[in-house]
Amino acid sequence: MLTVLKRKKVKREMQYGMPRQMYDATCSDCGQTTQVPFKPAEGRPVYCRNCYQKHKKPSSNY
């Protein structure tokens, strides 16, 4: 999960057209090849877009 500062950095990079480094990864659930905007850490799960939606915590709307 991205922290507020990291989200702001990603947004700023997208606004100014700075290329984002993407890394190849294999989804820990379905085995599909995917790309992520961070270097996957060994021993930590990486999910494709569909599997990430299944794993992310519901947002709290207070």
Backbone bond lengths (Angstrom), bond angles and torsions (degrees), N, CA, C in turn:
res aa  C-N    CA-C-N  psi(-1)  N-CA   C-N-CA  omega(-1)  CA-C   N-CA-C  phi
1 M - - - 1.445 - - 1.528 108.56 -
2 L 1.322 116.03 134.99 1.454 119.84 -178.21 1.517 111.45 -80.48
3 T 1.316 115.77 140.27 1.458 119.77 174.79 1.520 108.46 -77.30
4 V 1.317 116.76 167.61 1.466 121.45 -179.64 1.524 110.49 -58.17
5 L 1.328 117.40 -44.07 1.463 120.21 -178.85 1.520 111.91 -64.57
6 K 1.326 116.75 -40.13 1.461 119.63 179.24 1.519 110.73 -67.39
7 R 1.347 117.32 -38.22 1.467 120.00 177.83 1.517 110.44 -62.92
8 K 1.338 116.86 -41.21 1.465 120.63 178.77 1.522 110.43 -63.81
9 K 1.328 116.85 -40.54 1.460 120.73 179.45 1.524 110.24 -63.47
10 V 1.328 117.06 -45.42 1.465 121.30 179.46 1.524 109.86 -61.89
11 K 1.331 117.22 -43.60 1.468 121.17 179.25 1.527 110.37 -61.97
12 R 1.329 116.95 -43.88 1.461 121.73 179.82 1.530 110.18 -62.28
13 E 1.318 116.96 -43.04 1.460 120.36 179.31 1.523 110.97 -63.48
14 M 1.326 116.41 -38.91 1.460 119.86 -179.96 1.525 110.41 -68.21
15 Q 1.321 118.24 -37.52 1.457 122.06 -179.06 1.522 111.20 -66.20
16 Y 1.306 117.47 -38.68 1.454 121.09 -175.22 1.523 113.21 -96.56
17 G 1.294 117.14 8.53 1.453 121.23 174.15 1.516 114.96 72.30
18 M 1.311 117.41 17.81 1.455 119.36 177.82 1.525 108.30 -71.98
19 P 1.314 117.22 132.21 1.468 118.52 -179.40 1.524 111.05 -66.52
20 R 1.301 115.18 142.18 1.457 121.31 179.43 1.518 108.17 -100.86
21 Q 1.307 116.59 130.26 1.461 121.64 177.05 1.522 108.39 -70.12
22 M 1.319 116.94 124.06 1.461 121.52 178.60 1.524 108.32 -113.26
23 Y 1.319 115.68 145.14 1.461 122.02 -178.58 1.522 109.82 -120.94
24 D 1.318 116.18 139.69 1.458 121.03 175.76 1.523 108.67 -75.14
25 A 1.324 115.22 142.32 1.462 120.76 179.39 1.518 108.60 -151.42
26 T 1.312 115.67 164.47 1.457 122.42 175.65 1.518 107.82 -115.34
27 C 1.325 116.32 128.42 1.461 121.69 -178.92 1.526 109.95 -59.85
28 S 1.316 115.74 132.22 1.464 121.49 -178.95 1.520 112.59 -70.11
29 D 1.339 117.59 -20.89 1.466 120.68 -179.53 1.521 112.47 -92.60
30 C 1.336 116.47 -59.26 1.467 119.75 -170.78 1.524 114.03 -100.05
31 G 1.339 117.94 -11.60 1.456 120.94 178.87 1.516 114.55 82.31
32 Q 1.324 117.56 3.90 1.467 122.31 -179.82 1.529 109.75 -71.11
33 T 1.326 116.53 142.44 1.454 121.23 175.06 1.520 108.16 -75.02
34 T 1.327 116.26 136.20 1.458 121.23 -178.92 1.515 109.05 -145.14
35 Q 1.327 117.26 173.03 1.455 122.05 174.68 1.515 108.38 -123.21
36 V 1.322 115.18 141.24 1.456 121.08 -179.60 1.527 109.29 -130.12
37 P 1.357 117.74 152.34 1.468 120.84 -177.43 1.528 113.46 -86.13
38 F 1.315 117.37 26.17 1.462 122.09 178.07 1.517 108.00 -147.37
39 K 1.317 116.03 156.33 1.460 120.01 178.39 1.526 108.01 -78.79
40 P 1.325 117.78 116.32 1.462 120.16 -178.43 1.530 111.50 -60.66
41 A 1.318 115.33 134.25 1.465 121.01 178.86 1.524 109.02 -89.67
42 E 1.310 115.38 137.09 1.458 120.33 179.16 1.527 109.74 -61.63
43 G 1.323 116.02 134.48 1.452 120.61 179.39 1.520 114.50 88.03
44 R 1.339 117.89 -4.93 1.467 121.69 178.93 1.525 108.12 -109.16
45 P 1.336 118.03 138.59 1.462 119.89 -179.50 1.524 112.18 -71.01
46 V 1.325 115.20 146.97 1.464 123.07 174.20 1.515 106.03 -126.67
47 Y 1.319 117.12 135.16 1.458 121.00 -177.23 1.519 111.32 -120.46
48 C 1.330 116.15 146.65 1.459 121.15 171.45 1.529 107.07 -71.81
49 R 1.311 116.74 173.35 1.466 120.94 -176.75 1.531 112.06 -56.88
50 N 1.326 117.13 -45.54 1.467 120.26 -177.74 1.526 112.02 -66.06
51 C 1.315 117.35 -45.85 1.465 120.32 -179.09 1.527 111.10 -69.44
52 Y 1.329 117.49 -32.93 1.465 120.23 177.64 1.525 110.27 -60.77
53 Q 1.322 116.78 -40.59 1.465 120.76 179.04 1.529 110.82 -60.14
54 K 1.323 116.75 -34.72 1.468 120.73 179.11 1.528 111.97 -72.06
55 H 1.338 117.27 -29.65 1.462 121.84 -174.04 1.518 114.46 -95.45
56 K 1.332 118.13 -22.45 1.464 118.22 -174.48 1.521 110.97 -69.33
57 K 1.314 114.40 148.34 1.458 120.72 -179.17 1.524 108.96 -73.94
58 P 1.321 117.34 143.61 1.463 119.25 176.86 1.525 110.08 -62.68
59 S 1.324 116.10 139.39 1.460 119.30 179.43 1.521 109.47 -75.14
60 S 1.312 115.02 143.86 1.468 119.18 178.95 1.519 108.35 -94.65
61 N 1.294 116.70 119.83 1.463 122.20 -179.04 1.521 109.39 -103.82
62 Y 1.321 115.41 87.81 1.459 119.60 179.82 1.493 110.66 -90.31
